[in-house]
Amino acid sequence: MDRQKYAHSRMLIQYNDESSRGTCSIHCAAMELVLNSDKIVTELRVGDYGTKNLIDAKKAVWVIGGSKAGVMTVRAKWAFEKRSQAERFTKKYGGQIAAFDDALKASFQDMYEDVKVIRQRRERQAATLHDVKDHPQCRYCNMKRDMFAFSRMLIRYNRVRPSARAASIARPLILR
């Protein structure tokens, strides 16, 4: 996922072997931490929801839930550098103020449902993009249709001969 687009939710994990991993959200960071549980984390940073600056994830004030849609998760988890920002957010969107450990625990608890929703969304997208395989680019301008899937169009022509009844209905009625 584009971490610039999701600067307000991105995370950066630094390990003691000097490797690092950037993710788009705490959901993906939780997956990263599980898959690399043998590594020692030296630093966890998260994008502040308001400023988009990276801040210490463990010192951040987190908001869990609320009406604002989350990134890669059904139940949102947002980080704020200042408690006053988190309180202002909860007044507008709801949710519970929490510590980092609570937000990470919530990410693990939500993982099954989140992955299920992500898989369903990808299956729907794959099902709707089947026409791109047969027609990968626009016949007139050669634009790649998968790049502009949101605006693509497919026209199918009915090649089946109409039945006799349908043909008679379709004939114009001539009054004498």
PyMOL commands that place a pseudoatom at each C-alpha (Angstrom):
pseudoatom trace, name=CA, resn=MET, resi=1, chain=A, elem=C, hetatm=0, pos=[0.000, 0.000, 0.000]
pseudoatom trace, name=CA, resn=ASP, resi=2, chain=A, elem=C, hetatm=0, pos=[1.151, 3.537, -0.686]
pseudoatom trace, name=CA, resn=ARG, resi=3, chain=A, elem=C, hetatm=0, pos=[2.736, 4.776, 2.548]
pseudoatom trace, name=CA, resn=GLN, resi=4, chain=A, elem=C, hetatm=0, pos=[2.646, 8.416, 1.396]
pseudoatom trace, name=CA, resn=LYS, resi=5, chain=A, elem=C, hetatm=0, pos=[-1.092, 8.179, 0.840]
pseudoatom trace, name=CA, resn=TYR, resi=6, chain=A, elem=C, hetatm=0, pos=[-1.428, 6.583, 4.289]
pseudoatom trace, name=CA, resn=ALA, resi=7, chain=A, elem=C, hetatm=0, pos=[1.092, 8.804, 6.075]
pseudoatom trace, name=CA, resn=HIS, resi=8, chain=A, elem=C, hetatm=0, pos=[-1.482, 9.329, 8.850]
pseudoatom trace, name=CA, resn=SER, resi=9, chain=A, elem=C, hetatm=0, pos=[-1.466, 5.604, 9.740]
pseudoatom trace, name=CA, resn=ARG, resi=10, chain=A, elem=C, hetatm=0, pos=[1.918, 4.286, 8.546]
pseudoatom trace, name=CA, resn=MET, resi=11, chain=A, elem=C, hetatm=0, pos=[4.385, 2.578, 10.845]
pseudoatom trace, name=CA, resn=LEU, resi=12, chain=A, elem=C, hetatm=0, pos=[8.141, 2.082, 10.770]
pseudoatom trace, name=CA, resn=ILE, resi=13, chain=A, elem=C, hetatm=0, pos=[9.729, -0.824, 12.624]
pseudoatom trace, name=CA, resn=GLN, resi=14, chain=A, elem=C, hetatm=0, pos=[13.486, -0.818, 13.321]
pseudoatom trace, name=CA, resn=TYR, resi=15, chain=A, elem=C, hetatm=0, pos=[15.223, -4.056, 14.347]
pseudoatom trace, name=CA, resn=ASN, resi=16, chain=A, elem=C, hetatm=0, pos=[18.494, -4.542, 16.219]
pseudoatom trace, name=CA, resn=ASP, resi=17, chain=A, elem=C, hetatm=0, pos=[20.111, -6.103, 13.121]
pseudoatom trace, name=CA, resn=GLU, resi=18, chain=A, elem=C, hetatm=0, pos=[19.741, -2.642, 11.499]
pseudoatom trace, name=CA, resn=SER, resi=19, chain=A, elem=C, hetatm=0, pos=[16.981, -3.823, 9.180]
pseudoatom trace, name=CA, resn=SER, resi=20, chain=A, elem=C, hetatm=0, pos=[13.673, -1.985, 9.071]
pseudoatom trace, name=CA, resn=ARG, resi=21, chain=A, elem=C, hetatm=0, pos=[10.205, -2.431, 7.670]
pseudoatom trace, name=CA, resn=GLY, resi=22, chain=A, elem=C, hetatm=0, pos=[7.636, 0.188, 6.741]
pseudoatom trace, name=CA, resn=THR, resi=23, chain=A, elem=C, hetatm=0, pos=[3.940, -0.644, 6.796]
pseudoatom trace, name=CA, resn=CYS, resi=24, chain=A, elem=C, hetatm=0, pos=[0.749, 1.239, 5.978]
pseudoatom trace, name=CA, resn=SER, resi=25, chain=A, elem=C, hetatm=0, pos=[-0.937, 0.616, 9.337]
pseudoatom trace, name=CA, resn=ILE, resi=26, chain=A, elem=C, hetatm=0, pos=[-0.801, -1.032, 12.753]
pseudoatom trace, name=CA, resn=HIS, resi=27, chain=A, elem=C, hetatm=0, pos=[-2.659, -3.995, 11.199]
pseudoatom trace, name=CA, resn=CYS, resi=28, chain=A, elem=C, hetatm=0, pos=[0.241, -4.685, 8.813]
pseudoatom trace, name=CA, resn=ALA, resi=29, chain=A, elem=C, hetatm=0, pos=[2.788, -3.849, 11.531]
pseudoatom trace, name=CA, resn=ALA, resi=30, chain=A, elem=C, hetatm=0, pos=[1.194, -6.525, 13.740]
pseudoatom trace, name=CA, resn=MET, resi=31, chain=A, elem=C, hetatm=0, pos=[1.575, -9.053, 10.928]
pseudoatom trace, name=CA, resn=GLU, resi=32, chain=A, elem=C, hetatm=0, pos=[5.208, -7.997, 10.472]
pseudoatom trace, name=CA, resn=LEU, resi=33, chain=A, elem=C, hetatm=0, pos=[5.906, -8.389, 14.194]
pseudoatom trace, name=CA, resn=VAL, resi=34, chain=A, elem=C, hetatm=0, pos=[4.433, -11.906, 14.207]
pseudoatom trace, name=CA, resn=LEU, resi=35, chain=A, elem=C, hetatm=0, pos=[6.329, -13.002, 11.112]
pseudoatom trace, name=CA, resn=ASN, resi=36, chain=A, elem=C, hetatm=0, pos=[9.591, -11.661, 12.571]
pseudoatom trace, name=CA, resn=SER, resi=37, chain=A, elem=C, hetatm=0, pos=[9.084, -12.523, 16.224]
pseudoatom trace, name=CA, resn=ASP, resi=38, chain=A, elem=C, hetatm=0, pos=[12.675, -13.799, 16.337]
pseudoatom trace, name=CA, resn=LYS, resi=39, chain=A, elem=C, hetatm=0, pos=[13.976, -10.249, 15.729]
pseudoatom trace, name=CA, resn=ILE, resi=40, chain=A, elem=C, hetatm=0, pos=[14.414, -7.652, 18.456]
pseudoatom trace, name=CA, resn=VAL, resi=41, chain=A, elem=C, hetatm=0, pos=[12.553, -4.403, 17.864]
pseudoatom trace, name=CA, resn=THR, resi=42, chain=A, elem=C, hetatm=0, pos=[14.600, -1.320, 18.731]
pseudoatom trace, name=CA, resn=GLU, resi=43, chain=A, elem=C, hetatm=0, pos=[12.149, 1.348, 17.584]
pseudoatom trace, name=CA, resn=LEU, resi=44, chain=A, elem=C, hetatm=0, pos=[8.485, 1.575, 16.602]
pseudoatom trace, name=CA, resn=ARG, resi=45, chain=A, elem=C, hetatm=0, pos=[7.253, 4.759, 14.961]
pseudoatom trace, name=CA, resn=VAL, resi=46, chain=A, elem=C, hetatm=0, pos=[3.795, 5.667, 13.719]
pseudoatom trace, name=CA, resn=GLY, resi=47, chain=A, elem=C, hetatm=0, pos=[2.306, 8.477, 11.673]
pseudoatom trace, name=CA, resn=ASP, resi=48, chain=A, elem=C, hetatm=0, pos=[0.484, 11.027, 13.798]
pseudoatom trace, name=CA, resn=TYR, resi=49, chain=A, elem=C, hetatm=0, pos=[-3.088, 11.137, 12.495]
pseudoatom trace, name=CA, resn=GLY, resi=50, chain=A, elem=C, hetatm=0, pos=[-3.186, 14.940, 12.348]
pseudoatom trace, name=CA, resn=THR, resi=51, chain=A, elem=C, hetatm=0, pos=[0.344, 16.007, 11.377]
pseudoatom trace, name=CA, resn=LYS, resi=52, chain=A, elem=C, hetatm=0, pos=[1.415, 12.801, 9.560]
pseudoatom trace, name=CA, resn=ASN, resi=53, chain=A, elem=C, hetatm=0, pos=[4.821, 13.099, 11.247]
pseudoatom trace, name=CA, resn=LEU, resi=54, chain=A, elem=C, hetatm=0, pos=[6.416, 9.904, 12.548]
pseudoatom trace, name=CA, resn=ILE, resi=55, chain=A, elem=C, hetatm=0, pos=[6.231, 9.698, 16.339]
pseudoatom trace, name=CA, resn=ASP, resi=56, chain=A, elem=C, hetatm=0, pos=[7.163, 7.078, 18.941]
pseudoatom trace, name=CA, resn=ALA, resi=57, chain=A, elem=C, hetatm=0, pos=[4.347, 4.500, 18.765]
pseudoatom trace, name=CA, resn=LYS, resi=58, chain=A, elem=C, hetatm=0, pos=[4.761, 3.485, 22.399]
pseudoatom trace, name=CA, resn=LYS, resi=59, chain=A, elem=C, hetatm=0, pos=[4.446, 7.069, 23.649]
pseudoatom trace, name=CA, resn=ALA, resi=60, chain=A, elem=C, hetatm=0, pos=[1.581, 7.968, 21.307]
pseudoatom trace, name=CA, resn=VAL, resi=61, chain=A, elem=C, hetatm=0, pos=[-1.989, 8.325, 22.513]
pseudoatom trace, name=CA, resn=TRP, resi=62, chain=A, elem=C, hetatm=0, pos=[-4.095, 5.837, 20.571]
pseudoatom trace, name=CA, resn=VAL, resi=63, chain=A, elem=C, hetatm=0, pos=[-7.775, 5.876, 19.676]
pseudoatom trace, name=CA, resn=ILE, resi=64, chain=A, elem=C, hetatm=0, pos=[-9.428, 2.502, 19.056]
pseudoatom trace, name=CA, resn=GLY, resi=65, chain=A, elem=C, hetatm=0, pos=[-12.727, 2.324, 17.182]
pseudoatom trace, name=CA, resn=GLY, resi=66, chain=A, elem=C, hetatm=0, pos=[-15.090, 5.106, 16.278]
pseudoatom trace, name=CA, resn=SER, resi=67, chain=A, elem=C, hetatm=0, pos=[-16.919, 5.981, 13.081]
pseudoatom trace, name=CA, resn=LYS, resi=68, chain=A, elem=C, hetatm=0, pos=[-13.840, 6.968, 11.045]
pseudoatom trace, name=CA, resn=ALA, resi=69, chain=A, elem=C, hetatm=0, pos=[-12.937, 4.060, 8.731]
pseudoatom trace, name=CA, resn=GLY, resi=70, chain=A, elem=C, hetatm=0, pos=[-9.646, 2.364, 9.566]
pseudoatom trace, name=CA, resn=VAL, resi=71, chain=A, elem=C, hetatm=0, pos=[-6.758, 1.348, 7.311]
pseudoatom trace, name=CA, resn=MET, resi=72, chain=A, elem=C, hetatm=0, pos=[-6.734, -2.413, 6.588]
pseudoatom trace, name=CA, resn=THR, resi=73, chain=A, elem=C, hetatm=0, pos=[-9.047, -2.994, 9.533]
pseudoatom trace, name=CA, resn=VAL, resi=74, chain=A, elem=C, hetatm=0, pos=[-12.714, -2.952, 10.429]
pseudoatom trace, name=CA, resn=ARG, resi=75, chain=A, elem=C, hetatm=0, pos=[-12.028, -1.364, 13.843]
pseudoatom trace, name=CA, resn=ALA, resi=76, chain=A, elem=C, hetatm=0, pos=[-9.820, 1.692, 13.371]
pseudoatom trace, name=CA, resn=LYS, resi=77, chain=A, elem=C, hetatm=0, pos=[-6.677, 2.404, 15.412]
pseudoatom trace, name=CA, resn=TRP, resi=78, chain=A, elem=C, hetatm=0, pos=[-5.231, 5.926, 15.200]
pseudoatom trace, name=CA, resn=ALA, resi=79, chain=A, elem=C, hetatm=0, pos=[-2.179, 7.449, 16.883]
pseudoatom trace, name=CA, resn=PHE, resi=80, chain=A, elem=C, hetatm=0, pos=[-1.786, 11.011, 18.166]
pseudoatom trace, name=CA, resn=GLU, resi=81, chain=A, elem=C, hetatm=0, pos=[1.227, 12.745, 19.633]
pseudoatom trace, name=CA, resn=LYS, resi=82, chain=A, elem=C, hetatm=0, pos=[-0.887, 14.748, 22.098]
pseudoatom trace, name=CA, resn=ARG, resi=83, chain=A, elem=C, hetatm=0, pos=[-3.766, 13.583, 24.259]
pseudoatom trace, name=CA, resn=SER, resi=84, chain=A, elem=C, hetatm=0, pos=[-5.711, 16.765, 23.450]
pseudoatom trace, name=CA, resn=GLN, resi=85, chain=A, elem=C, hetatm=0, pos=[-5.694, 15.812, 19.739]
pseudoatom trace, name=CA, resn=ALA, resi=86, chain=A, elem=C, hetatm=0, pos=[-6.958, 12.313, 20.570]
pseudoatom trace, name=CA, resn=GLU, resi=87, chain=A, elem=C, hetatm=0, pos=[-9.710, 13.735, 22.790]
pseudoatom trace, name=CA, resn=ARG, resi=88, chain=A, elem=C, hetatm=0, pos=[-10.797, 16.155, 20.051]
pseudoatom trace, name=CA, resn=PHE, resi=89, chain=A, elem=C, hetatm=0, pos=[-10.868, 13.227, 17.587]
pseudoatom trace, name=CA, resn=THR, resi=90, chain=A, elem=C, hetatm=0, pos=[-13.021, 11.069, 19.911]
pseudoatom trace, name=CA, resn=LYS, resi=91, chain=A, elem=C, hetatm=0, pos=[-15.514, 13.901, 20.364]
pseudoatom trace, name=CA, resn=LYS, resi=92, chain=A, elem=C, hetatm=0, pos=[-15.972, 14.068, 16.602]
pseudoatom trace, name=CA, resn=TYR, resi=93, chain=A, elem=C, hetatm=0, pos=[-15.710, 10.370, 15.621]
pseudoatom trace, name=CA, resn=GLY, resi=94, chain=A, elem=C, hetatm=0, pos=[-16.042, 8.384, 18.843]
pseudoatom trace, name=CA, resn=GLY, resi=95, chain=A, elem=C, hetatm=0, pos=[-13.678, 5.625, 19.908]
pseudoatom trace, name=CA, resn=GLN, resi=96, chain=A, elem=C, hetatm=0, pos=[-11.730, 4.872, 23.081]
pseudoatom trace, name=CA, resn=ILE, resi=97, chain=A, elem=C, hetatm=0, pos=[-8.436, 6.451, 24.118]
pseudoatom trace, name=CA, resn=ALA, resi=98, chain=A, elem=C, hetatm=0, pos=[-5.814, 3.785, 24.743]
pseudoatom trace, name=CA, resn=ALA, resi=99, chain=A, elem=C, hetatm=0, pos=[-2.113, 2.994, 25.067]
pseudoatom trace, name=CA, resn=PHE, resi=100, chain=A, elem=C, hetatm=0, pos=[0.029, 1.368, 22.377]
pseudoatom trace, name=CA, resn=ASP, resi=101, chain=A, elem=C, hetatm=0, pos=[-0.183, -2.100, 23.957]
pseudoatom trace, name=CA, resn=ASP, resi=102, chain=A, elem=C, hetatm=0, pos=[-3.987, -1.868, 23.864]
pseudoatom trace, name=CA, resn=ALA, resi=103, chain=A, elem=C, hetatm=0, pos=[-3.948, -0.855, 20.187]
pseudoatom trace, name=CA, resn=LEU, resi=104, chain=A, elem=C, hetatm=0, pos=[-1.549, -3.679, 19.285]
pseudoatom trace, name=CA, resn=LYS, resi=105, chain=A, elem=C, hetatm=0, pos=[-3.618, -6.193, 21.251]
pseudoatom trace, name=CA, resn=ALA, resi=106, chain=A, elem=C, hetatm=0, pos=[-6.761, -4.957, 19.469]
pseudoatom trace, name=CA, resn=SER, resi=107, chain=A, elem=C, hetatm=0, pos=[-4.959, -5.438, 16.137]
pseudoatom trace, name=CA, resn=PHE, resi=108, chain=A, elem=C, hetatm=0, pos=[-4.227, -9.057, 17.000]
pseudoatom trace, name=CA, resn=GLN, resi=109, chain=A, elem=C, hetatm=0, pos=[-7.788, -9.630, 18.224]
pseudoatom trace, name=CA, resn=ASP, resi=110, chain=A, elem=C, hetatm=0, pos=[-9.202, -8.124, 15.016]
pseudoatom trace, name=CA, resn=MET, resi=111, chain=A, elem=C, hetatm=0, pos=[-6.835, -9.998, 12.685]
pseudoatom trace, name=CA, resn=TYR, resi=112, chain=A, elem=C, hetatm=0, pos=[-9.206, -12.841, 11.726]
pseudoatom trace, name=CA, resn=GLU, resi=113, chain=A, elem=C, hetatm=0, pos=[-12.096, -10.544, 10.787]
pseudoatom trace, name=CA, resn=ASP, resi=114, chain=A, elem=C, hetatm=0, pos=[-9.789, -8.028, 9.085]
pseudoatom trace, name=CA, resn=VAL, resi=115, chain=A, elem=C, hetatm=0, pos=[-8.102, -10.671, 6.917]
pseudoatom trace, name=CA, resn=LYS, resi=116, chain=A, elem=C, hetatm=0, pos=[-11.503, -12.142, 6.059]
pseudoatom trace, name=CA, resn=VAL, resi=117, chain=A, elem=C, hetatm=0, pos=[-12.774, -8.727, 4.876]
pseudoatom trace, name=CA, resn=ILE, resi=118, chain=A, elem=C, hetatm=0, pos=[-9.555, -8.053, 2.922]
pseudoatom trace, name=CA, resn=ARG, resi=119, chain=A, elem=C, hetatm=0, pos=[-9.794, -11.437, 1.163]
pseudoatom trace, name=CA, resn=GLN, resi=120, chain=A, elem=C, hetatm=0, pos=[-13.456, -10.862, 0.281]
pseudoatom trace, name=CA, resn=ARG, resi=121, chain=A, elem=C, hetatm=0, pos=[-12.641, -7.413, -1.114]
pseudoatom trace, name=CA, resn=ARG, resi=122, chain=A, elem=C, hetatm=0, pos=[-9.798, -8.831, -3.232]
pseudoatom trace, name=CA, resn=GLU, resi=123, chain=A, elem=C, hetatm=0, pos=[-12.004, -11.663, -4.501]
pseudoatom trace, name=CA, resn=ARG, resi=124, chain=A, elem=C, hetatm=0, pos=[-14.650, -9.131, -5.574]
pseudoatom trace, name=CA, resn=GLN, resi=125, chain=A, elem=C, hetatm=0, pos=[-11.992, -7.019, -7.295]
pseudoatom trace, name=CA, resn=ALA, resi=126, chain=A, elem=C, hetatm=0, pos=[-10.543, -10.066, -9.068]
pseudoatom trace, name=CA, resn=ALA, resi=127, chain=A, elem=C, hetatm=0, pos=[-14.019, -11.104, -10.211]
pseudoatom trace, name=CA, resn=THR, resi=128, chain=A, elem=C, hetatm=0, pos=[-14.708, -7.664, -11.626]
pseudoatom trace, name=CA, resn=LEU, resi=129, chain=A, elem=C, hetatm=0, pos=[-11.352, -7.473, -13.426]
pseudoatom trace, name=CA, resn=HIS, resi=130, chain=A, elem=C, hetatm=0, pos=[-11.769, -10.714, -15.410]
pseudoatom trace, name=CA, resn=ASP, resi=131, chain=A, elem=C, hetatm=0, pos=[-12.564, -8.738, -18.553]
pseudoatom trace, name=CA, resn=VAL, resi=132, chain=A, elem=C, hetatm=0, pos=[-9.124, -7.104, -18.411]
pseudoatom trace, name=CA, resn=LYS, resi=133, chain=A, elem=C, hetatm=0, pos=[-7.486, -10.457, -19.203]
pseudoatom trace, name=CA, resn=ASP, resi=134, chain=A, elem=C, hetatm=0, pos=[-9.436, -10.724, -22.463]
pseudoatom trace, name=CA, resn=HIS, resi=135, chain=A, elem=C, hetatm=0, pos=[-9.133, -7.020, -23.277]
pseudoatom trace, name=CA, resn=PRO, resi=136, chain=A, elem=C, hetatm=0, pos=[-5.952, -5.669, -21.599]
pseudoatom trace, name=CA, resn=GLN, resi=137, chain=A, elem=C, hetatm=0, pos=[-5.953, -2.329, -23.387]
pseudoatom trace, name=CA, resn=CYS, resi=138, chain=A, elem=C, hetatm=0, pos=[-8.346, 0.051, -25.017]
pseudoatom trace, name=CA, resn=ARG, resi=139, chain=A, elem=C, hetatm=0, pos=[-8.796, -0.750, -28.668]
pseudoatom trace, name=CA, resn=TYR, resi=140, chain=A, elem=C, hetatm=0, pos=[-8.806, 2.937, -29.624]
pseudoatom trace, name=CA, resn=CYS, resi=141, chain=A, elem=C, hetatm=0, pos=[-6.153, 4.635, -27.503]
pseudoatom trace, name=CA, resn=ASN, resi=142, chain=A, elem=C, hetatm=0, pos=[-4.116, 1.622, -26.209]
pseudoatom trace, name=CA, resn=MET, resi=143, chain=A, elem=C, hetatm=0, pos=[-4.555, 2.699, -22.584]
pseudoatom trace, name=CA, resn=LYS, resi=144, chain=A, elem=C, hetatm=0, pos=[-3.950, -0.154, -20.146]
pseudoatom trace, name=CA, resn=ARG, resi=145, chain=A, elem=C, hetatm=0, pos=[-7.392, -0.903, -18.745]
pseudoatom trace, name=CA, resn=ASP, resi=146, chain=A, elem=C, hetatm=0, pos=[-6.151, -2.373, -15.448]
pseudoatom trace, name=CA, resn=MET, resi=147, chain=A, elem=C, hetatm=0, pos=[-4.532, 0.944, -14.528]
pseudoatom trace, name=CA, resn=PHE, resi=148, chain=A, elem=C, hetatm=0, pos=[-7.885, 2.689, -14.867]
pseudoatom trace, name=CA, resn=ALA, resi=149, chain=A, elem=C, hetatm=0, pos=[-10.145, -0.113, -13.664]
pseudoatom trace, name=CA, resn=PHE, resi=150, chain=A, elem=C, hetatm=0, pos=[-12.425, 2.378, -11.928]
pseudoatom trace, name=CA, resn=SER, resi=151, chain=A, elem=C, hetatm=0, pos=[-13.401, 3.896, -15.277]
pseudoatom trace, name=CA, resn=ARG, resi=152, chain=A, elem=C, hetatm=0, pos=[-13.172, 0.967, -17.675]
pseudoatom trace, name=CA, resn=MET, resi=153, chain=A, elem=C, hetatm=0, pos=[-16.128, -0.151, -19.746]
pseudoatom trace, name=CA, resn=LEU, resi=154, chain=A, elem=C, hetatm=0, pos=[-16.849, -3.410, -21.514]
pseudoatom trace, name=CA, resn=ILE, resi=155, chain=A, elem=C, hetatm=0, pos=[-19.525, -3.677, -24.142]
pseudoatom trace, name=CA, resn=ARG, resi=156, chain=A, elem=C, hetatm=0, pos=[-20.895, -7.129, -24.872]
pseudoatom trace, name=CA, resn=TYR, resi=157, chain=A, elem=C, hetatm=0, pos=[-23.026, -7.701, -27.917]
pseudoatom trace, name=CA, resn=ASN, resi=158, chain=A, elem=C, hetatm=0, pos=[-25.799, -10.264, -27.909]
pseudoatom trace, name=CA, resn=ARG, resi=159, chain=A, elem=C, hetatm=0, pos=[-24.907, -12.759, -30.607]
pseudoatom trace, name=CA, resn=VAL, resi=160, chain=A, elem=C, hetatm=0, pos=[-27.833, -15.062, -29.934]
pseudoatom trace, name=CA, resn=ARG, resi=161, chain=A, elem=C, hetatm=0, pos=[-30.557, -15.064, -32.572]
pseudoatom trace, name=CA, resn=PRO, resi=162, chain=A, elem=C, hetatm=0, pos=[-33.786, -13.750, -31.167]
pseudoatom trace, name=CA, resn=SER, resi=163, chain=A, elem=C, hetatm=0, pos=[-36.636, -16.220, -30.880]
pseudoatom trace, name=CA, resn=ALA, resi=164, chain=A, elem=C, hetatm=0, pos=[-39.510, -16.032, -33.351]
pseudoatom trace, name=CA, resn=ARG, resi=165, chain=A, elem=C, hetatm=0, pos=[-41.754, -14.482, -30.693]
pseudoatom trace, name=CA, resn=ALA, resi=166, chain=A, elem=C, hetatm=0, pos=[-39.146, -11.865, -29.782]
pseudoatom trace, name=CA, resn=ALA, resi=167, chain=A, elem=C, hetatm=0, pos=[-38.639, -11.123, -33.483]
pseudoatom trace, name=CA, resn=SER, resi=168, chain=A, elem=C, hetatm=0, pos=[-42.357, -10.626, -34.034]
pseudoatom trace, name=CA, resn=ILE, resi=169, chain=A, elem=C, hetatm=0, pos=[-42.551, -8.293, -31.065]
pseudoatom trace, name=CA, resn=ALA, resi=170, chain=A, elem=C, hetatm=0, pos=[-39.599, -6.330, -32.333]
pseudoatom trace, name=CA, resn=ARG, resi=171, chain=A, elem=C, hetatm=0, pos=[-41.186, -5.851, -35.820]
pseudoatom trace, name=CA, resn=PRO, resi=172, chain=A, elem=C, hetatm=0, pos=[-42.901, -2.524, -36.235]
pseudoatom trace, name=CA, resn=LEU, resi=173, chain=A, elem=C, hetatm=0, pos=[-46.657, -2.634, -36.230]
pseudoatom trace, name=CA, resn=ILE, resi=174, chain=A, elem=C, hetatm=0, pos=[-48.122, -1.213, -39.432]
pseudoatom trace, name=CA, resn=LEU, resi=175, chain=A, elem=C, hetatm=0, pos=[-51.657, 0.008, -39.204]
pseudoatom trace, name=CA, resn=ARG, resi=176, chain=A, elem=C, hetatm=0, pos=[-53.750, 0.041, -42.352]
for i in range(1, 176): cmd.bond("trace and resi %d" % i, "trace and resi %d" % (i + 1))
show_as sticks, trace
zoom trace
